[in-house]
Amino acid sequence: MKVRDIMSTRVVTVELDDRLHVVKKIFDSTHFHHLLAVETDGRLYGVVSDRDLLRALSPFIGSTVETQRDAATLNKAVHQVMSRSPITLTPDATVAQAIELFLTHPVSCLPIVDAHFKPVGIVSWRDVLKAFASQMAAPPPA
């Protein structure tokens, strides 16, 4: 099975100089856990996870004790908190290759890129598990 068979093509990107308040708004309004950080040319440069955002923001954001300094953490740029040099695959890679990367690197998603390093999809470990589960549930060939 190829990665293209299980990848999500609904990819949300942010630019390197976008501010974390934009990232927070996207995460708060969608069910995504990863945003791909691209330069203006569309090439992939990093990944921002919901965990990266939580680590970068003050825990007092939105609370009654929030200070100006806490609110200022929302003005950090994406490039300040993203994971750089993401591990990627092409759509023609196998699911076995994706599994190997998940097992050997501490990542929870793999951006899928074209020959110009522009994102065309994303695969999470959940996508791999869903594909495996559907294969296990399928009736055996006759």
C-alpha positions in Angstrom: 0.0 0.0 0.0 1.2 3.5 -0.9 1.2 6.6 1.4 -1.0 8.3 -1.2 -3.7 5.7 -0.3 -3.9 6.8 3.3 -2.7 10.4 3.4 -5.0 13.3 4.1 -4.9 15.9 1.3 -6.6 18.5 3.5 -3.4 20.3 4.5 -3.4 23.6 6.3 -0.3 25.7 6.0 1.0 28.8 7.7 3.9 31.0 6.7 7.1 31.3 8.7 6.4 34.8 9.9 2.7 34.2 10.8 2.0 34.8 14.5 1.0 32.3 17.0 -2.4 33.9 17.5 -3.1 32.8 13.9 -2.0 29.3 14.7 -4.1 29.2 17.9 -7.2 30.4 16.0 -6.7 27.6 13.4 -6.2 24.9 16.1 -9.2 26.2 18.1 -11.5 26.1 15.1 -10.5 22.8 13.5 -9.6 19.3 14.4 -6.1 19.5 13.1 -3.1 18.7 15.3 -0.4 19.8 12.8 0.1 22.8 10.5 2.8 22.8 7.8 5.0 25.9 7.9 5.9 27.1 4.4 7.8 30.0 2.9 6.1 32.3 0.4 7.3 30.0 -2.4 5.2 27.2 -0.9 8.1 25.0 0.0 7.9 23.1 3.3 10.2 24.3 6.1 8.7 23.0 9.3 5.8 21.6 11.2 3.9 23.2 14.1 2.0 20.8 16.3 -0.6 21.7 18.9 1.9 20.6 21.5 4.5 23.1 20.1 1.9 25.8 20.5 1.1 24.8 24.1 4.7 24.8 25.0 5.2 28.3 23.5 2.2 30.1 25.0 1.8 31.3 28.5 -0.5 29.0 30.6 -2.3 32.1 31.8 -3.6 33.1 28.3 -7.4 33.7 28.6 -7.4 33.5 32.4 -8.2 36.3 34.9 -4.5 36.6 35.9 -3.3 37.0 32.3 -0.7 39.8 32.0 0.6 41.8 29.1 3.6 39.6 29.1 1.4 36.5 28.8 -0.5 37.9 25.9 2.7 38.8 24.2 3.5 35.1 23.7 0.8 35.1 21.0 2.9 37.4 19.0 5.8 35.0 18.6 6.4 33.9 15.0 5.8 30.4 13.7 9.5 30.0 12.8 10.3 30.5 16.5 8.4 27.4 17.7 8.1 25.0 14.7 10.0 21.8 14.3 12.6 22.4 11.5 13.7 20.0 8.8 10.7 17.8 9.0 11.0 14.1 8.0 9.0 13.8 4.8 7.9 11.2 2.3 6.6 11.3 -1.3 3.2 10.0 -2.2 4.8 6.9 -3.8 6.4 5.8 -0.6 5.0 2.7 1.1 3.1 2.6 4.3 5.8 0.3 5.6 8.3 3.2 5.0 6.0 5.5 7.0 5.8 3.0 9.8 9.6 2.7 9.9 9.9 6.5 10.2 7.3 6.7 13.0 9.2 3.9 14.9 12.7 5.5 14.5 11.9 9.2 15.0 9.9 11.0 17.7 7.3 12.5 15.2 3.5 12.2 15.1 3.1 13.2 11.5 4.9 12.9 8.2 4.4 15.7 5.6 4.0 14.3 2.1 5.8 16.5 -0.5 6.1 16.6 -4.2 9.4 16.8 -6.2 9.6 20.6 -5.4 9.2 20.0 -1.7 5.7 21.5 -1.7 3.2 19.8 0.6 0.6 17.6 -1.1 -0.6 15.7 2.0 0.1 14.6 5.5 0.1 11.2 7.3 -0.3 10.8 11.0 0.3 7.6 13.0 -3.5 7.5 13.4 -3.9 7.3 9.6 -1.6 4.3 9.6 -3.6 2.6 12.4 -6.9 3.3 10.5 -5.5 1.8 7.3 -4.2 -1.3 9.3 -7.6 -1.7 11.0 -9.5 -1.6 7.7 -7.1 -4.2 6.3 -7.7 -6.4 9.3 -11.5 -6.0 9.0 -11.6 -6.7 5.2 -12.7 -10.2 4.3 -9.9 -12.5 3.0 -9.6 -12.7 -0.8 -11.5 -15.6 -2.3 
